[in-house]
Amino acid sequence: MVAQSTQELCINAIRFLSIDGVEKAKSGHPGLPMGCAPMSFVLWDQFMKFNPKNPKWLNRDRFVLSAGHGSMLLYSLLHLFGYDSVTIEDLKQFRQWKSKTPGHPENFVTPGVEVTTGPLGQGIANGVGLALAEAHLAAKYNKPDATLIDHYTYVILGDGCNMEGISGEAASLAGHWGLGKLIALYDDNHISIDGSTDVSFTEDVSKRYEAYGWHVQHVEDGNTDINAIAKAIEAAKAVTDKPSMIKITTTIGYGSPNKGNTAGVHGAALGASEVELTRKTLNWNYEPFVVPQEVYDHTNQAIARGAKAEADWNATLTAYKAKYPTEAAEFEQITSGKLPAKWADCLPSYTPADKPLASRKHSENCLNAIAKVLPQLIGGSADLTHSNLTEIHVSGDFQKGAYENRNVHFGVREHAMGAICNAIALHGTGLIPYGATFLIFSDYMRNSIRLSALSEARVIWVMTHDSIALGEDGPTHQPIEQVGSLRMIPDLMVFRPADGNETSGAYKVAVESEKYPSLLALTRQNLPNLEGSSIDAVAKGAYVLSCGFPPAELDLILIGTGSEVGLCVEAANKLKAEGKKVRVVSMPCWELFEAQSAEYKESVLPKAIKARVSVEAGTTFGWSKYVGDGGVSIGVDTFGASAPGDIIMEQFGFTVDNVIAKAKQVMG
């Protein structure tokens, strides 16, 4: 066997652990790890700052595998570089039930994985969010003689990521912001699932990134020229005012004599015979999952380096506390992830005597109240700041040279905004991001919203103009199915608050829910503040807003959300005047109501009362669960129309008279 250098052994160890994991699972993507092994080894061995024994160390460099299908690359790196979270046995359980090595990297499963990737383009957009978080905290807390936050975000992305539109949105923002500590390594292997990328992707990616304002380099031989890779990363780190993209040309499935440089190695195991041929080609004379001690001796040096780096940082933090106690206290409060005692006392409360306001205006009041007591709140809108009402008045705009500010202008880039907010939440430093647009445009960013729920990311989605009541913009802008479809996403809390108190209650839940994202669907039109509405009751998901009658005597239950709760109250008052015994239930959040005990749910919606009417200015889909066979739903199951909002609501049946008519119908 031809002698190999330690570096070559390490690179091949990455390749063959990846090959063996995919082969044992008979499922996976071996080609990317085989091609990316050199660049990833150089990065982790020579440049990245991390502590394998404390994957959550605050000032670690962040690494994102945007091409998440190549997850065995990341798992192999974590194992070789000393992370206890991924053992050889874990590698053998790749893609198996309840393993720590799932098919795509999941941050909530595997310590050392920063973000959940898989849908292409998400990871590079996450990288922008991680770099934003670093820049913000560094600008806010670093001092000329004390640096608390100083780390890089590294991303490996592929052709598929660069084809996805989200990567362009995010890269454009990163260039605008000048995020100099974001370095992307582009695996330029010219192969996608359909074969050569020539069939669909022939643009000059380097010129595109240059136009975005990135510093761009090209390593022509990413298979063997590890010195060129190292020099390119060094050069990228030297550019502090621009993000960097290093195009590294590689061979997918490098070392496989028959499947290398083909689509056949992209998404399927090599097969036993090809594995043996690849072992011979790369002079790898070891059994599956066997790593020579020389490799461990080298890669495990990261353990001592990481321990020293963290110890040095802890010493810096100690000195910082002594010299800057006020800033240190705020820094530790934010990064601890704990909220100040009685923080929610800042949330505004209302009585029926208070002026009616749109719930988007109540949201603005909440955001600005929270911003004064929680410096970790940061976010903004997709070019709708003054429609969504999401500006933090006590802060300026986050821009190049002003990273300490908290108002983020995402531009018309909903999908990238979503992924960036997810990454801010997952940065691990306690920041609480919010992102805003019109509810109808949640469809543009649905995958990012879904990933916030999957990733256990505390993001607050602020969605305004929540129904046909927005009016003249017409059906292209009037959400119908959006709230119903968003309720179908597991672990996403969807709120339609009825007034100011319920809006405050929604924010209280959203801020305190460390592992769950929240989405607030808010009105453009003014809403009255309702008698009986409650900040605290929102946490139950649904509650009795008005009644006055024992459950056994009820004739009818009216259930509403958002702007339609007030309509239910008006209808109930008229029915009560006719001698009917009516209960009004406000249901701001289905998900929270479903989490309550059976006893509580029965107390709100007694099974014996069959006469029920739900009222919501959106799809009736899903409401049958709450109105049952004896009830009826007033909703919208067609597209909207262009007219003033009050006219549209009347034409679609959102009137007191129609609610009363439907109520009498179900009461018989």
C-alpha positions in Angstrom: 0.0 0.0 0.0 1.3 3.4 -0.9 2.1 5.4 2.2 -0.3 8.3 2.9 0.3 11.5 4.8 -1.6 12.1 8.0 -3.7 14.7 6.1 -4.5 12.2 3.4 -5.5 9.6 6.0 -7.8 12.1 7.7 -9.5 13.1 4.5 -10.0 9.5 3.4 -11.3 8.6 6.9 -14.0 11.2 6.3 -14.8 9.7 2.9 -15.0 6.1 4.1 -16.9 6.7 7.3 -19.4 8.5 5.0 -19.4 5.7 2.4 -19.7 3.0 5.1 -22.6 4.8 6.8 -24.5 5.1 3.6 -23.7 1.5 2.6 -24.9 0.1 5.9 -28.1 2.1 5.7 -28.5 1.2 2.0 -29.7 4.8 1.8 -28.1 8.2 1.6 -25.8 10.5 -0.4 -22.2 9.4 -0.5 -21.0 11.6 -3.4 -20.9 14.9 -1.6 -18.9 13.7 1.4 -16.4 12.0 -0.9 -15.9 15.3 -2.9 -16.1 17.7 0.1 -13.8 15.8 2.4 -10.7 17.8 1.6 -12.3 21.3 2.0 -14.1 20.2 5.2 -11.0 18.7 6.7 -8.9 21.8 6.0 -11.6 24.0 7.5 -12.1 22.0 10.7 -8.4 21.2 11.2 -6.8 24.5 10.5 -9.4 27.2 10.9 -12.6 26.5 12.9 -12.7 27.4 16.6 -14.9 25.0 18.6 -14.8 23.0 21.8 -15.9 19.4 21.1 -16.6 18.8 24.8 -18.9 21.8 24.9 -20.8 22.0 21.7 -22.8 25.0 23.0 -19.8 27.2 23.8 -21.0 30.7 23.1 -18.1 32.0 21.0 -17.6 29.0 18.8 -17.5 29.2 15.1 -20.7 28.0 13.4 -20.6 25.4 10.7 -23.6 24.8 8.4 -23.9 22.0 5.9 -26.4 23.7 3.5 -26.3 20.7 1.2 -27.8 18.7 4.1 -28.3 15.5 2.0 -24.6 15.0 2.5 -25.2 14.7 6.3 -22.7 11.8 6.7 -20.0 14.4 6.0 -21.0 16.3 9.1 -21.5 13.3 11.3 -18.0 12.0 10.3 -16.5 15.3 11.1 -18.2 15.5 14.5 -17.0 11.9 15.3 -13.4 12.4 14.2 -13.0 15.8 15.9 -13.9 14.6 19.3 -17.6 15.2 19.8 -19.1 12.7 22.2 -22.5 13.1 20.5 -21.5 11.0 17.5 -19.8 7.6 18.2 -18.9 4.9 15.7 -22.1 3.1 16.8 -24.0 6.3 16.0 -22.5 6.3 12.5 -23.6 2.7 12.1 -27.1 3.8 12.9 -27.3 6.3 10.1 -30.9 7.0 9.1 -32.3 4.5 11.6 -35.1 4.8 14.1 -34.3 7.2 16.9 -30.6 7.5 15.9 -28.5 10.6 16.5 -27.6 10.5 12.8 -30.8 11.2 10.8 -30.9 11.5 7.1 -30.5 15.2 7.2 -28.9 17.2 10.0 -31.2 18.1 12.8 -30.1 20.6 15.5 -32.5 19.2 18.1 -31.2 15.6 17.7 -27.4 15.9 17.4 -25.2 18.1 19.5 -22.8 19.9 17.2 -25.4 20.4 14.5 -26.2 24.1 14.5 -29.3 24.3 12.3 -31.7 21.9 10.5 -30.9 21.7 6.8 -32.1 19.5 4.0 -34.4 21.7 1.8 -31.8 23.2 -0.4 -30.8 26.8 0.0 -32.1 27.0 3.6 -28.6 26.4 5.1 -26.8 29.3 3.3 -29.7 31.6 4.3 -29.3 30.3 7.9 -25.7 31.2 7.6 -26.6 34.8 6.9 -28.8 34.8 10.0 -26.0 33.3 12.1 -23.6 35.9 10.8 -26.1 38.6 11.5 -26.4 37.5 15.1 -22.6 37.5 15.5 -22.3 41.0 14.0 -25.1 42.4 16.2 -23.8 41.0 19.5 -20.2 42.0 18.7 -21.2 45.6 17.9 -23.3 45.8 21.0 -21.0 44.3 23.6 -17.4 44.3 22.4 -15.1 46.9 23.8 -11.7 48.1 22.4 -10.0 46.2 25.2 -12.4 43.3 25.6 -13.8 41.1 22.8 -16.7 38.8 23.8 -18.1 37.9 20.5 -15.7 37.1 17.6 -16.6 34.1 15.6 -17.1 33.0 12.0 -19.9 31.3 10.2 -18.8 28.8 7.6 -21.2 27.2 5.1 -20.7 24.4 2.6 -23.3 24.7 -0.2 -23.8 23.0 -3.5 -25.2 23.6 -6.9 -28.7 22.8 -5.7 -28.5 25.5 -3.0 -27.4 28.0 -5.6 -30.3 27.1 -7.9 -32.8 27.7 -5.2 -34.1 31.3 -5.1 -33.8 31.6 -1.3 -30.0 31.5 -1.6 -30.1 34.5 -3.9 -32.4 36.4 -1.6 -30.1 35.7 1.4 -26.8 36.3 -0.5 -28.1 39.7 -1.7 -28.8 40.7 1.9 -25.4 39.4 3.2 -23.7 41.5 0.6 -25.7 44.6 1.4 -25.0 44.2 5.1 -21.3 43.5 4.5 -21.2 40.4 6.8 -17.4 39.9 6.7 -17.5 36.9 9.0 -19.6 34.8 6.7 -17.6 32.4 4.5 -19.3 30.1 2.1 -17.5 27.1 0.4 -19.3 26.3 -2.8 -18.9 22.6 -3.8 -18.8 23.1 -7.5 -19.2 19.5 -8.8 -21.5 20.1 -11.8 -23.8 17.2 -10.8 -27.4 17.2 -9.6 -30.0 14.5 -9.5 -30.9 14.9 -13.1 -27.3 14.5 -14.1 -24.9 17.2 -15.3 -26.0 20.6 -14.2 -25.5 21.7 -17.9 -29.1 20.6 -18.5 -30.4 23.5 -16.4 -27.7 25.6 -14.7 -25.1 27.3 -16.8 -24.8 30.8 -15.2 -21.6 32.1 -13.8 -22.2 31.8 -10.1 -19.0 33.7 -9.2 -20.1 36.7 -11.1 -23.5 36.5 -9.5 -22.0 36.6 -6.0 -19.6 39.4 -7.0 -22.7 41.4 -8.1 -24.2 40.7 -4.7 -21.2 42.3 -3.1 -19.3 39.2 -2.0 -15.6 38.6 -2.2 -15.1 35.6 -4.6 -12.3 33.2 -5.2 -11.9 30.0 -7.1 -10.0 26.9 -6.1 -9.7 24.9 -9.3 -8.6 21.6 -7.8 -10.7 20.9 -4.7 -9.9 17.2 -4.8 -6.2 17.3 -3.9 -4.9 20.8 -3.6 -5.5 21.3 0.1 -2.9 24.1 0.3 -4.9 26.1 -2.2 -8.1 25.6 -0.1 -6.2 26.8 3.0 -4.9 29.9 1.3 -8.4 30.7 0.0 -9.9 30.5 3.5 -7.0 32.7 4.8 -7.7 35.2 2.1 -11.4 35.2 2.9 -10.8 35.8 6.6 -8.7 38.8 5.6 -11.6 40.5 3.9 -13.6 42.0 6.8 -16.1 44.2 4.9 -17.7 41.6 2.6 -18.9 38.0 2.9 -16.8 35.5 1.0 -17.6 32.8 -1.4 -15.0 30.3 -2.4 -15.9 28.3 -5.4 -14.1 24.9 -5.0 -14.3 22.6 -8.0 -14.6 19.0 -6.9 -15.5 15.6 -8.3 -18.6 14.2 -6.8 -17.9 10.7 -5.5 -14.1 11.3 -5.8 -12.3 8.0 -5.7 -15.1 5.9 -7.1 -13.8 4.6 -10.5 -17.2 3.8 -12.0 -19.6 6.2 -10.3 -17.5 9.2 -9.6 -18.6 12.3 -11.5 -22.0 10.9 -12.2 -25.5 11.3 -10.8 -25.3 7.7 -9.7 -23.2 8.6 -6.7 -25.4 11.5 -5.7 -28.2 9.9 -3.9 -27.6 6.1 -3.6 -25.1 3.8 -1.9 -22.2 2.8 -4.0 -22.8 -0.9 -3.7 -20.4 -3.5 -2.3 -18.3 -4.1 -5.4 -17.9 -0.3 -6.0 -17.0 0.2 -2.4 -14.2 -2.3 -2.7 -12.9 -0.7 -5.9 -13.0 2.7 -4.2 -11.0 1.3 -1.3 -8.3 0.1 -3.7 -8.3 3.3 -5.7 -7.7 5.4 -2.6 -5.4 2.9 -0.9 -7.8 2.5 2.1 -6.9 -0.9 3.6 -9.3 -0.8 6.5 -12.6 -2.6 7.3 -15.9 -0.6 7.4 -16.0 1.9 10.2 -12.4 1.3 11.2 -10.3 4.5 11.6 -6.5 4.3 12.0 -5.2 5.6 15.3 -3.0 8.1 13.5 -6.2 9.9 12.3 -7.7 10.1 15.8 -4.4 11.3 17.2 -4.4 14.2 14.8 -8.1 15.1 14.8 -8.5 14.8 18.5 -6.0 17.6 19.0 -9.1 19.7 18.5 -10.2 18.8 22.0 -7.3 20.5 23.7 -7.4 23.5 21.3 -11.1 23.9 22.0 -10.7 23.6 25.8 -8.0 26.3 25.7 -10.0 28.6 23.5 -13.0 28.4 25.8 -10.8 28.9 28.9 -9.3 32.0 27.3 -12.7 33.3 26.5 -13.9 32.7 30.1 -11.0 34.7 31.3 -11.9 37.5 29.0 -15.5 37.4 30.2 -14.3 37.6 33.9 -12.3 40.7 33.1 -15.2 42.2 31.2 -17.5 41.7 34.1 -15.1 43.6 36.4 -14.6 46.5 34.0 -18.0 46.7 32.4 -20.5 45.4 35.0 -23.6 47.0 33.4 -23.0 45.7 29.9 -21.9 42.3 31.4 -25.1 41.9 33.3 -27.2 42.6 30.2 -25.0 40.3 28.1 -25.4 37.4 30.6 -29.1 38.0 30.9 -29.5 37.7 27.2 -27.2 34.8 26.6 -28.5 32.8 29.6 -31.8 32.5 27.7 -33.7 33.4 30.8 -36.2 36.2 30.8 -36.2 38.9 33.5 -38.6 38.4 36.4 -42.0 40.1 35.7 -40.9 41.0 32.2 -44.5 40.6 31.0 -45.7 43.4 33.2 -44.6 45.7 30.3 -47.4 44.3 28.1 -50.3 46.8 27.6 -53.8 45.9 28.9 -57.1 47.4 27.8 -60.7 47.9 28.9 -63.8 48.4 26.6 -63.5 52.1 27.2 -60.2 52.2 25.4 -60.1 53.3 21.8 -60.6 50.6 19.2 -57.4 49.8 17.3 -56.3 47.3 14.7 -54.6 44.3 16.2 -51.5 45.2 14.0 -51.4 48.4 16.0 -51.7 46.5 19.3 -48.9 44.4 18.0 -46.7 47.5 17.5 -47.5 48.6 21.0 -46.4 45.2 22.3 -43.2 45.0 20.3 -42.2 48.4 21.5 -43.0 47.7 25.1 -41.1 44.4 25.0 -38.1 46.0 23.2 -37.6 48.3 26.2 -37.3 45.4 28.7 -35.8 42.7 26.4 -32.8 43.9 24.6 -32.6 40.5 22.9 -35.6 41.3 20.7 -34.5 41.9 17.1 -36.3 41.8 13.8 -38.2 43.5 11.1 -40.3 43.3 8.0 -40.1 42.2 4.4 -40.4 45.8 3.0 -43.7 46.4 4.9 -42.5 48.0 8.0 -45.1 50.7 8.1 -47.9 48.4 7.1 -47.0 45.6 9.5 -46.1 48.3 12.1 -43.0 46.5 13.3 -40.5 49.3 13.9 -38.8 49.3 17.3 -38.8 53.0 18.1 -36.0 52.9 20.7 -33.5 51.5 18.1 -32.1 52.5 14.7 -31.7 50.3 11.7 -29.4 47.3 11.4 -27.1 48.3 8.6 -23.4 48.0 7.6 -21.6 50.0 10.2 -24.6 50.0 12.6 -24.9 46.3 13.5 -25.8 47.2 17.1 -29.3 48.3 16.0 -32.4 46.1 16.1 -34.6 47.1 13.2 -33.8 44.7 10.3 -34.9 45.6 6.8 -35.2 42.3 4.9 -36.5 43.9 1.7 -39.0 41.9 -0.5 -37.4 38.6 0.5 -39.9 36.7 2.6 -38.3 33.3 2.3 -34.8 34.4 3.2 -36.3 36.5 6.1 -37.7 33.3 7.4 -34.5 31.3 7.3 -32.5 34.2 8.7 -34.9 34.6 11.6 -34.7 30.8 12.3 -30.9 31.1 12.5 -30.9 34.1 14.8 -33.1 32.0 17.2 -30.8 29.0 16.8 -27.6 31.1 17.3 -27.7 30.0 20.9 -27.2 33.4 22.4 -30.7 34.2 23.5 -31.8 36.5 20.8 -35.5 36.6 20.0 -36.2 37.3 16.4 -39.4 38.4 14.7 -40.2 38.6 11.0 -43.2 40.3 9.4 -45.2 40.4 6.2 -48.8 40.2 5.0 -50.4 36.9 5.9 -51.0 36.1 2.3 -47.3 36.1 1.7 -46.6 33.5 4.3 -47.0 31.1 1.4 -43.7 32.5 0.0 -41.9 31.5 3.2 -43.9 28.5 4.3 -40.9 26.1 4.2 -39.0 28.5 6.5 -42.0 28.7 8.9 -42.3 24.9 8.9 -38.6 24.6 9.7 -38.9 27.0 12.6 -41.3 24.6 14.1 -39.3 21.5 13.2 -36.1 23.1 14.5 -37.6 24.2 17.9 -36.8 27.8 17.1 -38.4 30.6 19.1 -39.4 32.9 16.2 -42.3 35.3 16.3 -44.0 35.6 12.9 -46.0 38.8 12.6 -48.5 38.5 9.8 -50.9 41.4 9.2 -53.8 42.0 6.8 -55.3 38.7 8.0 -58.6 38.4 6.0 -60.8 39.6 3.3 -61.5 42.7 5.5 -58.2 44.2 4.2 -60.4 45.3 1.3 -59.5 47.0 -2.0 -56.3 45.1 -2.8 -58.5 42.2 -3.7 -58.2 38.4 -3.9 -54.5 38.3 -4.7 -53.8 39.9 -1.2 -56.7 38.5 0.8 -55.8 35.3 2.7 -58.5 32.5 2.7 -56.8 29.2 3.4 -53.6 30.5 5.0 -54.6 30.4 8.7 -56.1 27.0 8.2 -53.1 25.6 6.4 -50.7 27.1 8.9 -52.6 25.4 11.8 -51.7 22.1 10.1 -47.9 22.6 10.8 -47.0 20.7 14.0 -45.7 22.7 16.9 -46.5 26.1 15.3 -48.8 28.2 17.5 -51.1 30.3 15.3 -52.9 33.2 17.0 -55.8 35.3 15.8 -56.2 37.8 18.7 -59.6 39.5 19.1 -58.4 42.7 20.7 -55.6 44.4 22.6 -55.6 42.1 25.6 -55.5 39.0 23.4 -52.6 40.5 21.3 -50.6 41.1 24.5 -51.5 37.5 25.6 -50.2 36.1 22.3 -46.9 38.0 22.7 -46.6 36.7 26.3 -46.9 33.1 25.1 -44.7 33.7 22.1 -41.8 35.2 24.1 -42.0 32.6 26.9 -42.2 29.6 24.5 -38.5 28.7 24.2 -38.9 25.8 21.7 -41.9 26.8 19.7 -42.5 29.5 17.1 -45.6 31.6 17.1 -47.5 33.2 14.3 -49.8 36.2 14.9 -52.5 36.8 12.3 -53.4 40.5 12.8 -56.0 42.8 11.4 -55.8 46.0 9.3 -59.2 47.2 10.6 -59.9 48.5 14.0 -61.3 46.2 16.7 -63.2 47.1 19.9 -61.6 46.0 23.2 -64.0 43.4 24.5 -65.5 42.9 27.9 -64.1 39.8 29.5 -61.0 39.5 27.2 -57.9 38.4 29.0 -54.1 38.4 28.6 -53.6 35.3 30.7 -56.5 33.4 29.2 -54.8 33.3 25.8 -52.4 30.7 27.2 -55.4 28.3 27.3 -56.0 28.7 23.6 -59.8 29.2 24.1 -61.9 30.6 26.9 -65.4 31.7 27.8 -65.5 35.4 26.9 -69.1 36.0 27.9 -71.9 33.8 29.2 -73.7 34.2 32.5 -75.5 30.9 32.3 -74.8 27.4 33.7 -73.6 25.0 31.0 -76.7 22.8 31.4 -79.0 25.7 30.5 -77.2 26.9 27.4 -79.0 27.2 24.1 -76.1 28.1 21.9 -72.3 28.5 21.8 -70.8 31.0 19.4 -67.1 30.5 18.7 -65.0 33.2 17.1 -61.4 34.2 16.4 -59.8 37.5 15.7 -62.0 40.3 14.4 -65.0 37.9 14.3 -65.2 37.6 18.1 -66.6 41.0 18.4 -69.3 40.0 15.8 -70.2 37.0 18.0 -70.5 39.3 21.0 -72.9 41.6 19.2 -75.0 38.7 17.9 -75.1 37.1 21.4 -76.3 40.3 23.0 -79.3 40.4 20.5 -80.1 36.8 21.0 -80.0 37.2 24.8 -82.4 40.1 24.4 -84.7 37.5 22.8 -84.4 35.2 25.8 -81.7 32.9 24.4 -78.9 31.6 26.7 -75.8 32.1 24.7 -72.1 31.6 25.4 -69.3 33.3 23.4 -66.0 31.5 23.2 -62.9 33.3 22.0 -60.5 30.8 20.4 -57.3 32.7 19.7 -55.1 29.6 19.4 -56.3 26.1 18.4 -52.9 24.5 19.2 -52.9 25.8 22.8 -56.5 24.7 23.3 -55.7 21.2 22.1 -52.9 21.0 24.7 -55.4 21.6 27.6 -56.9 18.9 29.8 -60.1 17.1 28.8 -61.8 18.7 31.8 -60.8 22.2 30.7 -62.0 21.7 27.1 -65.3 20.3 28.4 -65.7 23.4 30.6 -65.4 25.6 27.6 -67.2 23.6 25.0 -69.6 21.2 26.8 -70.3 18.2 24.6 -74.0 18.3 25.5 -74.5 21.6 23.7 -74.9 20.7 20.1 -76.0 24.1 18.8 -72.8 25.8 17.8 -71.7 28.4 15.3 -68.1 29.2 14.4 -67.3 32.5 12.8 -63.9 33.1 11.1 -63.1 35.1 8.0 -61.2 32.3 6.4 -61.6 28.8 5.3 -64.1 26.7 7.2 -61.7 23.7 6.9 -61.1 22.2 10.3 -63.9 23.9 12.2 -66.1 20.8 12.1 -64.0 19.5 15.0 -65.4 22.3 17.2 -68.9 22.8 15.8 -69.7 19.1 15.5 -72.6 17.6 13.5 -75.2 19.9 15.1 -73.3 23.1 14.3 -72.4 25.3 11.3 -69.4 27.4 10.3 -69.5 30.9 8.8 -66.4 31.3 6.8 -64.9 31.9 3.3 -64.3 29.0 1.0 -63.9 31.0 -2.2 -61.4 33.7 -3.2 -62.2 37.3 -2.1 -63.0 40.4 -4.1 -61.8 43.9 -4.6 -63.9 46.4 -2.6 -63.8 48.3 0.7 -63.3 45.9 3.5 -66.6 46.6 5.3 -68.5 45.9 2.0 -66.7 42.7 1.4 -67.3 41.5 5.0 -71.0 42.2 4.5 -71.2 40.5 1.2 -69.5 37.3 2.5 -72.0 37.1 5.4 -70.0 38.5 8.3 -72.9 40.5 9.8 -74.8 40.3 13.0 -77.9 39.4 11.2 -76.3 36.4 9.4 -74.8 35.1 12.6 -78.2 35.3 14.3 -79.8 33.6 11.3 -77.3 30.7 11.4 -77.7 30.5 15.2 -81.4 30.1 15.0 -81.0 27.5 12.3 -78.8 25.3 14.6 -81.1 25.9 17.6 -84.1 24.8 15.6 
